[in-house]
Amino acid sequence: KLAILSDAPRIQAWIRLSAMKMQDKFDIVVTFDETKAKKPNPKPFLYILKKLNLKAEECLMIGDSLRRDIAPAKKLGFKTVFAKYGYESGENARVKPDYIINDIKELLRIRI
């Protein structure tokens, strides 16, 4: 199962996905509009788990923010991949992702 979790409003997320012709590639797209909470709040992560009927241990979170993506996902029990190419140098998260990638293609090498 594939999900997108975005802090963007629903319309912006769908415009981006449509522009990339990826609007039909995900089982669920969760935006601020669904939960009224932004990352690192756990509410949107938990919403996805409930909607997809999954446990955090069964999931892999890929994110480009240590503080907003990786830290809350790890706290909930997700396996995590830090997309370093999107890294914000001013971030101050003291969290160790399970994997670090420098290019999206590197996801193909990760075996869980």
C-alpha positions in Angstrom: 0.0 0.0 0.0 1.2 3.5 -0.8 0.3 6.7 1.0 1.2 10.4 0.7 1.2 12.5 3.8 1.5 16.2 3.1 1.0 19.4 5.2 -0.2 21.1 2.1 -3.9 21.8 1.5 -5.7 19.0 -0.4 -6.0 21.0 -3.7 -2.3 21.8 -3.8 -1.3 18.2 -3.1 -3.7 17.0 -5.9 -2.4 19.6 -8.4 1.2 18.5 -7.7 0.3 14.8 -8.1 -1.7 15.5 -11.3 1.1 17.5 -12.8 3.4 14.5 -12.3 0.6 12.1 -13.6 0.7 10.3 -10.2 -2.8 11.0 -8.9 -3.8 7.4 -9.2 -0.7 5.8 -7.9 -1.5 6.0 -4.1 -4.0 4.2 -2.0 -4.5 7.3 0.1 -3.5 11.0 0.1 -3.7 12.6 3.5 -3.4 16.4 3.7 -3.9 19.0 6.4 -7.6 19.1 5.3 -8.2 15.5 6.6 -6.7 15.8 10.1 -6.3 19.6 10.7 -2.9 18.7 12.1 0.6 19.2 10.6 3.7 17.0 11.0 5.3 16.4 13.5 1.9 15.9 15.2 1.3 12.2 15.2 -2.4 12.6 14.2 -1.9 12.4 10.4 0.4 9.4 10.8 -2.2 7.6 12.9 -4.9 8.6 10.4 -3.1 6.8 7.6 -2.5 3.7 9.7 -6.2 3.5 10.6 -7.4 4.1 7.0 -5.1 1.5 5.6 -5.6 -0.9 8.5 -1.9 -1.2 9.2 0.4 -1.2 12.1 3.4 1.2 12.2 5.8 -1.7 12.3 4.5 -2.7 8.8 5.2 0.7 7.3 8.2 2.6 5.8 8.1 6.4 6.1 10.2 8.3 3.5 10.7 11.9 4.3 13.0 14.8 3.8 12.7 16.4 7.2 14.3 14.8 10.2 12.1 16.8 12.6 8.7 16.7 10.8 8.9 13.3 9.0 11.5 11.0 10.5 11.2 11.8 14.3 7.4 11.4 14.6 7.4 8.3 12.4 10.1 6.6 14.4 8.4 7.5 17.7 5.3 5.6 16.4 7.3 2.6 15.3 7.7 3.1 11.6 10.8 2.1 9.7 12.2 5.3 8.3 14.1 6.5 5.2 15.6 10.0 5.3 15.7 11.6 1.8 18.8 13.6 2.4 18.5 15.5 -0.9 15.6 17.5 0.6 17.3 18.2 3.9 16.9 21.5 5.6 20.4 22.3 7.0 18.9 24.2 10.0 17.0 21.2 11.3 17.8 20.1 14.8 16.4 16.6 15.2 18.4 14.1 17.2 17.0 11.1 15.5 18.6 8.3 13.6 16.7 7.1 10.5 16.9 3.5 9.6 18.1 4.4 6.1 19.5 7.5 4.4 19.2 8.1 0.6 20.7 10.8 -1.5 18.6 10.0 -4.6 15.1 8.6 -4.9 16.5 5.7 -7.0 18.3 4.3 -3.9 14.9 3.2 -2.6 15.1 0.3 -4.9 18.0 -1.1 -3.0 16.3 -1.1 0.4 15.1 -4.5 1.6 12.9 -4.6 4.6 
